[in-house]
Amino acid sequence: MSSSSNATPYRFRIYYESPATQFLQIEARIPAPGEHLLLRLPVWRPGRYELANYAKYVRDFRAYDANGKPLNVKKYIKDGWYIDTSTVDEVLVQYDFYANRLDAGGCWLDEEQLYINFVNCILFSEEALDVPYEISLEVPPDYEIACALPLKNKTLYARNYYHLIDSPMIASATLKRNFYQVGQYTFYVWIQGNWTPDWHELLRNFEGFTKAQLDMMGEFPFEEYHFLIQIVPYRFYHGVEHTESTVVVLGPSEAMDTADMYDELLGICSHELFHVWNVCRIRPKELFPYDLTKECYFPTGFVVEGITSYYGDLFLIRSGVWKYNQYLRELNKYIKRHFENYGRYHRSLVEASVDLWLDGYSEVTPGRKVSIYAKGALVALILDFLIRKHSNGKASLDDVMRKMWHRFGKPFEKGYSLRDFKNIVAEVAGNPLEQFFADCVEGVVPLEKYIEPLMEEVGISFMTNYLNKGTELFNFQIQQREGKLLVSAIVPDSNASRHLRLNDELIAVNGKRTETIEQLQQLIGAQTVAHLIVSRQGYLKEVQLEADPVVSFKEYFLQLKNNLSQEQQKRLLAWLHQ
């Protein structure tokens, strides 16, 4: 992944004629040493393990020689263009790119900013991945540019293609910037959007979780790091890791000063920063190096995202930025996401990691999948406690991650396998923990088997409540979408599962029309029998359900006990570094 410093750079020019169209004009001068040149765009991007096929955003791809004469261009594959270069030694390529996705991995153009993830829109040749890249940006003179790449006169310089696509940028006249330092390392915080934080408080909190991470890992691999934060006026939550920066998109802007939204900002930024070690450097062997032309299947998504999710929040309480109640609230979000997902009975973490390339990040088939983030974080919690238990408190998951860093991340010469990770766990714990991996990583054993007794050791109870009010007493739940009351969840193997379908529209209950969730719950009340009229694919259906409080929805949560024993208190403080 080094650069060929003596190679002729790929030189790109990015400009736009009308921000309202959201089309970028991209021009490139590229050496052409052979008879043909195949230029491609990635079909996926690091940090998002599903196909994106960025070539679908390209319009009017053209190629010319030095005199402006068109060259023959053929398209034989979905993500690449074959150019006849038999008569030239350099080509001029021009194309339009549609920049209309304002998420943490996209591109966006409007009257206020130009935001680019270069993995979306910059071409590469598989034979020249290590050549330098130069990106000239034609933006208004008052625009400031936020990016981890070296910058001179609005031109960005990358060592090679991997360096380029790992370095997103924002250009705008309304960027807000500040910075803080931890040791010899400098961290920049850039904010684009309608929110000005309490900079003193924000920098103090960011410095807190950053220091906690450096204290654990021992060093930071780069002199500088950039948080690129997009604040949008609507509800949104997304972050993407990069080696020397991250992009975070959050909203709504009007809620950013609330405690909940501010905690979300801290949590996602701490998560993305820890990715600098875990995946940007400590990387699965299947992703070393990235092959951006096809799916890259790997079984260790729980290490990449689950362990990172676990530590992202843990660093916030270890650093004193969060209190006990804040940390438990965030941990309970993972508990809720996992235990209210019936996919936990059907899909292991290893399978879920591989199937990201199939399922993507949304649910297609009910009860089919688990989250490598939510279940992965809980499995990381379990693993941390098991290591502490088997080592008599002398070691933890912290030690595993440090060893992973020194063996794989710091030398950055090869990736790790699932077997490598298991071996380091065995070395640290003094026990291979084979049953844990069989149950929690490669199997579908209910996690409460592990969580309940392990949490008890630090004075935290694993609680279960039955949900027996309204529709939940009849084993289904409702959401109101676009003015319609739609069945959103059904308890498997219940009476409701034999009569209702997901997305059935509820029209009437017990002979009365219902238009709101509140009306629905009042009409069902404490009834033991519910007569429903639902609309399914345009047809009205009559359904009769009997209440069933035994087969029911449940809520799961962790709760800190009021009176802890001395030993529980000792273990709790050791875990949270209090």
N, C-alpha and C positions, 0 to 999 in steps of 0.2 A: 504494500500500500504506500510505498514511497513514491517520490516523483522522479521523472526523468528530466532533470533540470536543464539539460542541453537540448531537449526536444523542442521543436517549434510549438508554441502554445496554440490551443484552440481559442480563438478570439471571438467573443460574442458581443453583440450590441443589442440592448433592449430599449425600446422606446414605444410611445403610443401617441396616436393622433387624437383620440377622443375617449376620455375616461368613461363616458356614458355607455359606450359599446362594450366595455370590459374586455376588449381585445388588445393583447400586447402584440407588437410587431417585433420579431426576433430575427436577427441577421447574424450569420456566423461565417468566419473565414477559417477553413479547415484544410490542413495538408492532405494530399491524396497521393500516396506513394505507389499505388497499384493500379490494376486495370479497372477495378470496381471498388466502391466504398459503400459499406453498409452502416448507416447511421440509425440509431435506435433511441427510444425513450423507455424508461423502466416500466415494468408491468406491476410493480408494487414498490412500496417505500419502507425502509427500516423503521420499526416502531409500530407498524400496522401490518399484521400478517394476514392480509387478504389481497386479492387481485384488484388493482385500481385501473390499469390500462390507460395510462395518461395520454397515449396517442389519440384518444377519442376527442381530446380538446384542441387538436391541431387542425387548422384550415389552410388550404392553398400552399402546400409545400412545393418549393421551387428550388432549382439549382442552376448556377451559371458559371462560365469560365471567367478569366480575368478581363475579357473584353465585353462581358455582358451577354454572351451568347448562351442560350438555354442548353442545358445538358439533359440527357435522357435519364428520367427517374422512373423506376418501377417499384410497385408495392406488392411483395409476395407474402409478407407476414404482417400481422395486425399492428405490430409495434415498431416496424422498421421500413426504411426507404433505401433501395439500391440505386446508386448513382454511377453512371458510366463515366469513369475518370481516365479512360485510355489515352486521351489527348491532352490532359492537364496534370499539373502537379499541385494545384490548390483549387478548391471549390468555394464559391460564394453561395451559401444556403439562406433562403428566406422563408419564413412561415409565420402565420398568425396563431396566437395561443389564447384561448378563452379563460380569463382569470376571474372566475365568479364563485369561488368556494372559500368562504371565510371560516375555515376551521384551522386547527393547529398543524395540519399537514397539507394545506392547499395553497392556492394563489388568489389574490384579490386586487382588483383595481377599481378605484373610484376617484372622486374629485379631491379627496383628502389624503390618500395614501396609495403607495404601491407596495404590496406585500407578496414575497415570492419564496416558495420552497423550490429550489432549483431542481430537485429530483423530479418535479412535475414536468418541467418544460425545457431542460437543457439536454441536448443530444450527446450521445457517446458512441464510440466505436469500441467493440470488444478487444480489438488489437491495440488500443491506445488509451486504456483506462488510467495509465500512470503519467500521461502528459500533463503539463500545467494548463490551467484555464484562466482566462482573463475575461471579466464581465464588465462591460462599459454600460453605465446606466444613464439614460437621458431623462432626467427629472427636473422639475423647476429648481431654480438656483437657491431658494430658501429651504429646500428639503434637506433634512438631516438623515443620515443612513445608520441604522442599527444593525450590526452584523459582526460576527466573530472573525470574519476574514480580514486580512490586511486591506486597507483602503487608501487610495491616493487619487485625487481629482475625479471622484465619483466612479472609479474603476476598482473592482474587487479582484483579488489575486488568490488563486487556489493552487496548492501543490499538485493536485491530481483530481480526477473526477470524484472519488470518494470524499475527499476533503471539501469539494464544492457542495455536493448534495447534503453534506452534514452541517451546512452553515446557512440557515434561512436568514432572510433580511426583511426589514421594514424601512421604507423611505417615506418621510412625511415632514411637513412643516409644523405639525402639532405634537410631535413626540415629546414626552417628558422623560428626563433621565436623572438618575442619581447612582451612587455607588457606595460600597462598603468594603472593608478589608478584613481578612482573617489571616494573620501571619503575613507572609509575603504574597498572598494571593488577593487579587482584586475581582470583585463581583459587581457587575453593572446591572441595574434594574431599569428597563425601558418600558414605558406605558403609552400605548396608543388608544385613544378613546376618551369618552366623557367621564373621567374619574381622576381626581387628584387625591392621592392618599395623604394620611398623616405620615409624612416621610420619616420623621423621627421614630415613630412607633414601628413602621414597616421595616426600616433598616435594622432596628434593634432586634425585631423578631427574626428577620432573615439571617442576620449575623448569628443569632442563637442556634437555629437548626443547622446552619452551615458549620459552625464550630463543633457541634455535636457529631456531625458526620466525619469531619476531619479527625476529631479525637478518636473515633472508632477505627477509621481506616488508616490513620497514620500519616497520610500525605494526600495531596491533590495533584493530579497528573498534568495540570496546565496552569500557566501564570494568570490567565484571565478567564472569566466566564460571564455569559450574558443571559439574563432573563428577559425575553421578549414577550410582553404581556399585552394582549388585545382585549380591550373591554368593549363589549357590545351591548346594545339596548334591550336585548331579549334574553330569555333564559338559555344558557349554554354553558357547557363544561367540557373542556378537552385540553389535553396537553400532549406534547410530543418531545421526546428526549433527543438530544444531540450531544456530540462529544464536548463541545465548548460552549454550548448554549441550549436553551429550550424555548419553545413557543407554547404559550398558554393562552387559551381563549375562554373568557368568562363573562357571564352576564346574568341578570340585567344590571346595567350600570347604576341605576337608581338604588339598587340594593347593596352595592359594594361596601358601604359603611356599616351594614348590619353585622352582628356577630357571626351569624351562620355563613354568610358569603365570604367574610374575611377569613374565617376558619377554612373554608373551601380553598381560598387562594393560598393560604399557608400550606395546607395539606398537599395540594397538587404541585406546588413549587418545591417542597421538600422531597416529594416522590421523584420528580423529574431530575433533581440534582443528584440523588443517589444513583440514578441510572448512569451517571458519568462513570462510576465504577462498574455497576452491574448491568451489563449488556453492551454499553459503548466500548468497554475494555474487556471485562470478564464476559466472554461471548461464547454461546454454544458453537460447537465445531461445525454444525450444519450451516452456520451464518458467517463462517470465517474462510474467505471473505464473502461479502454479500454477492449473490448471483441475482441480479435484478431482471433477468430475462424469464424467470419461471418461479414457481412455488418452491420454497425451501422448508421442507418439513423437519421439525425438531420436537423432541418429547419433553423438553425442559422449560416450557412456558411458565410453570409454577415457580421456577428459580428466577427467570427474567422479570416476570410481572408480579407474582405472588409475594416473593421475598421483598421486592421493592415496595409494594403496597404496604406490607407489614411495617417495614422500617420507616417509610415516609412519615407515618403518624407517630411511630415510637420516638423518633428524634425530637418531635415537638414537645412531648412531655419530659423526655430526658433533659432537654435544654431549659426547661422551665417556662417555655412559651405557652404551653397548655397546662391546665390543672387536671386532676384525676377525672372530674366529671366530663371535661371536654374530650379527653382521650377515650374514655369508655363509650361516650356517645358515638365517636367515629368507629370504634371497634364494633359497636352494635350495628352499625350500618352494614358491615360485612356479614355479621351474624344474620341479619334480616335478609339480605340478598341471597345468601346461600341456603338458609333453612326454609325459606318460603319458595324455593325453586325445586320442583319435583324432579328436575333433571339430575339431582344429586343421587338418585337411586339408579340411574341408567348410564352415566358417563363418568369415566375416571379422568383425573387431571392429565394424564399422558394422552389419552384419546382426545380430550378437549384441546390440548395444545396442537395436535396434528390437524384436528378438524376445524381450527380457525380458518384454514384455507378453504374449507367447504361451507361452513355456516356463516362466516363473517362475524360481525359483532352484534347482530340482531337475532331475535328468536324467529325461526321459521317453522320448526316442528315443536309443538308443546312437549315439555318434559324430556327433551332430547339432550340438552347440553348443560354444562356447568361453566362457571367463570374462572379462568386462570388468575383473575385479579381477586375476586372475593374468596373463593375456596382456596386459592393459592395463598392468600394472606393468612387464613385460618390454619392452613397446614404449616405455614412458616411459624406461626405462634406455637402450635403443637410441637414442632421440631425443636424450637428454642427451649421449651420447657422439658422435653425429653432429654436433650443434651445436658441441661442443668441437673436433672435428676440423676442420670447415669454417671455424671462426673462429680457428684456430690457438691455441686455448686461451683466447681473450679473452672468450668468452661461453659460456653453458650454458642448460639448461632453467630454471634459476633466473631468468634474465633474461626468458624468455618469460612465466613466471608473474607476475613483477613488472609487466610491461607489460599482461598480462591484468587484473591488479588495478587499475591506474591507468586503463585504458580502459573497463572494464566493472564491476568489483567496487566500487571506491570511489565512483564517481558513482551506481551502482545505478539507472540510468535505462533500461537495455535489456540484453537478453541477447546472447550471442555465437553465431555460426554456425560450422560446420566451416570454411568459407572464411575467417572472421575469424581462427580459430586458425592455419590454414595461413599466412595473410599475416603474422602476428606471428612465426611460426617462421622464415619466409623473411627477414624484416627482421633478426632477431637472428643467424641463421646466415650471412647473406649468400648464401644458396642456398635455392631453394624446396623442396629435398629431395622432389621429385615422385616419384622411384622409391621412396623409403621409404614415403610415404603409399600409393602404389599397392600395394606389396608387403605392408606390415605392418598397415595400417589398413583398407584397402578390398579387400585380397586375402588369399590364404591361403598365401603363400610361406613356407616353413619359416623360423622365426626364427633357427635356428642359422647360417644364411647370414650374418646380421648379428652375432649375439652372439659367435661364436667369434673372428673377427678383432678386433672392438672390445674384448673383454675381454683379449685378448693385449696390447693397448697399455698396460694397467695391471698386467700380470704375473699375470693370472688365467686359468687354463686351463678351457676348456669340455670336460668329460669325459663319455665314454659307455661304459657297461659292458653287456654282454649278461647277461641273467638266465637261466641254464641249469640250474637245480636243480629237482628234483621236478616238479610239474605245469607249471612254466614251460617246461621242456624240451619239453613237449607243447603249448605255446602256449595254455594257459589258467591261470587263477588261481581260488582257492577262498576263500570266507569262511564262517565258522561262525556261523549265526544261528538262535537258538531251537532249538539242539541239532541242526541240520541242516547238512550240508556242501553249499553252494550255489555253482555256477559264477558268479563275480563279474566276470570279464573274459576276453575271447578276442581273440587277435591276428587282426586282419582278414586275409582272403585266405590264412589258414593251413589246414592239414588239420583242426585243431580247429574252425575256423569252419564247416566243411562237415558236421560231425557233432554238435556240441554247441550248446546254446542257453543264454543267460543264465538263471540261476535253475534250471537242471537240478539235481536233488539227487543227489549221488554216494552210491551204496549200497555198491558193492563194487569192488575193484581186484584184477585177476589172480586172481579166484576167492575172495578173502577179504573179509569184511565189514569196513568201515572206519567209525569213529565219531568220530574226531578228526583234526584237520589233521596232527598229528604222526604218527599211524598211516598216514595217506594218503601222506605224503611218504616214509615208510619203505618202504611197499609198492611205490611207484613206483621209488624209489631211482635207480639209474643204468640202468634198463631202457631198451631201444630200442623196445619195443612195450608198450603198456598196453591191457589188456582191461578195459573199464569196464562197470558196470551202473548206469544212472541212472534216476531216477524223473522222468517228465515228464507233468504234468497227470494224475497217477494211474496212468499206464502205465509198465511197466518196459521199458527199451530197452538193448540190448547195443551197445556202441561199441568199435571198435578204432582206436587212434591210434598213429602212428609218431612217434618223436622227431624234431624238426626244429630243430637248433640255429641254422640260418641265418635262418629267419623266426622271430624271438623277441621277447620283451619286452626292453626296454632301460631302464636307469636313467641319468638325466642329472644332472650336478651341476657346480658351479663350485668350483675349488680354487686357492687362492693358492700361487704358486710359491715355492720356498725362496730362490732367488737372482734378484733383480730387477735389471735394468739401471738405470743412473742415470736414464734417461729414463722408464722404466716407474715407478720410484719417485716421480718428480716428478709424473707424471700421476695416480698413485694418491692422493697426498697432496692434490693440487688438487681431485680429485673428492670425497674424504671429509673435506676441511677439517681434516686432521690436522697 
